[in-house]
Amino acid sequence: MDEDLRIAYETHDGVRELVDCLTHSLESVSLDFDRWDERYVKGPGLYVAVVTGPSVANFADPMGRNRWPTDRCRDVCLDIQIFFETAREVAMTRDGALVISVDGVVQEQMVRFRDLTPGDLEGIDAAQSEYEDWMGSRHMSALDTSRRPNVISTLTLSEETGRVTVFERGSFETSTRAELGGEWNPRASD
């Protein structure tokens, strides 16, 4: 493929804005939940993938009846408040990864991403993607999925701690719940 004709989605302003909107929404869902410190209480959890191309069928499977309510929210940035409200509900009631195209359109069917195969690993630096002790299966999957060629970013909201993490190309930036929102987080001083 001629590189001059390729759209650089990884650095495209609209895609960066989309990832920022998603990050802000996941942080808001985490901060909106106030029962993180209660024993035996599971908080909201989300796994989101921003992808290029028409389909993820080559590396994902449907998660049964787990669906995103596209009748309420079909596009992330069209109305960020509606996206937040829908994400907050889905984070408490459904399982699976949410697939969003680089133009912000949300796929209805939630999915389970398959593990990388040895063929998928060709040309990928495995040392770049080391798991951390805090990572559960959702986060490890998001780290691995972020290494796929047509995945721009994966994001997670931990249902156990409220941590929000953005994964890109096998690297990640993570924020504990106390770090979310920076100086605007009233709980940051806790």
SVG drawing of the C-alpha trace seen along z (x, -y; Angstrom):
<svg xmlns="http://www.w3.org/2000/svg" viewBox="-34 -21 45 40">
<polyline fill="none" stroke="black" stroke-width="0.4" points="0.0,0.0 1.3,-3.4 2.0,-5.2 1.3,-8.6 -2.4,-7.5 -2.8,-6.0 -4.7,-8.0 -2.7,-8.2 -5.5,-7.4 -3.2,-7.1 -2.4,-10.9 -5.6,-12.1 -7.1,-15.0 -10.7,-13.6 -9.6,-10.2 -7.5,-11.8 -10.6,-13.8 -12.7,-10.6 -10.2,-8.8 -10.2,-11.9 -14.1,-11.8 -14.0,-8.1 -11.3,-8.6 -13.3,-11.4 -16.5,-9.4 -14.9,-6.3 -13.4,-8.6 -16.8,-10.2 -18.4,-6.8 -15.8,-5.9 -16.1,-9.1 -19.9,-9.0 -19.9,-5.6 -19.5,-6.1 -19.5,-2.6 -15.9,-1.5 -14.8,-1.1 -17.7,1.2 -16.9,4.9 -18.5,7.3 -19.7,4.5 -18.7,4.6 -18.4,1.3 -19.0,0.3 -16.6,2.0 -16.0,1.2 -13.7,2.3 -13.7,0.2 -11.8,0.6 -11.4,-2.1 -10.9,-0.4 -10.4,-1.0 -11.9,1.1 -15.4,2.5 -15.2,5.5 -13.5,7.1 -14.9,10.6 -11.4,11.9 -10.4,11.5 -13.6,11.2 -16.7,13.2 -20.1,11.9 -20.8,11.8 -24.2,13.4 -27.1,11.0 -24.8,8.2 -25.6,5.3 -25.0,1.5 -28.4,-0.3 -27.8,-2.0 -31.4,-3.3 -30.3,-5.7 -26.7,-6.3 -25.2,-5.4 -22.3,-8.0 -19.9,-8.8 -19.3,-12.5 -22.7,-13.4 -24.0,-14.0 -21.3,-13.2 -23.8,-13.4 -26.0,-10.7 -22.9,-8.6 -21.9,-9.0 -25.4,-8.0 -25.6,-5.0 -22.0,-3.9 -22.8,-4.2 -25.8,-1.9 -23.9,0.6 -21.0,0.7 -23.2,2.0 -25.4,4.4 -23.4,5.9 -20.2,7.7 -17.9,7.7 -16.0,5.1 -17.6,2.2 -16.4,1.6 -16.3,-1.9 -15.1,-2.9 -12.7,-5.8 -15.6,-8.0 -17.3,-7.5 -20.0,-5.1 -20.7,-2.4 -21.3,1.3 -24.4,2.7 -23.0,6.2 -20.5,6.4 -17.6,8.8 -14.9,10.9 -11.5,10.4 -9.6,13.5 -6.0,14.0 -3.2,13.1 -1.9,16.1 1.8,16.7 1.0,15.4 -0.4,12.2 2.8,11.7 5.0,11.6 6.6,8.1 5.4,7.2 7.9,6.5 6.6,8.8 8.8,7.1 6.8,3.9 3.7,5.4 4.4,6.7 1.5,7.2 1.4,5.3 0.4,6.9 -2.8,4.9 -4.0,6.1 -6.9,8.5 -8.1,10.4 -9.9,7.4 -6.8,5.3 -4.5,8.0 -6.9,8.5 -7.0,4.8 -3.2,4.6 -2.9,7.4 -5.8,6.2 -4.1,2.7 -1.3,4.4 -3.5,5.4 -2.9,3.4 -6.4,2.1 -6.9,1.2 -6.1,-2.4 -6.8,-2.3 -8.4,-0.2 -9.6,-1.6 -10.7,0.0 -12.5,-0.9 -11.8,1.5 -14.9,2.8 -12.8,3.5 -10.9,0.3 -12.3,-2.4 -8.9,-2.7 -9.1,-4.0 -6.4,-2.9 -5.7,-3.8 -3.8,-1.2 -2.1,-2.0 0.3,0.3 1.1,2.4 1.8,-0.6 -0.5,-2.1 -1.3,-5.1 -3.3,-4.4 -4.8,-6.5 -6.1,-5.2 -9.4,-6.5 -7.7,-9.1 -5.8,-10.4 -8.8,-10.7 -9.7,-14.3 -6.5,-15.7 -7.1,-18.8 -10.8,-18.7 -11.3,-15.4 -12.6,-16.2 -11.4,-12.8 -7.8,-13.3 -6.8,-14.6 -8.1,-11.4"/>
</svg>
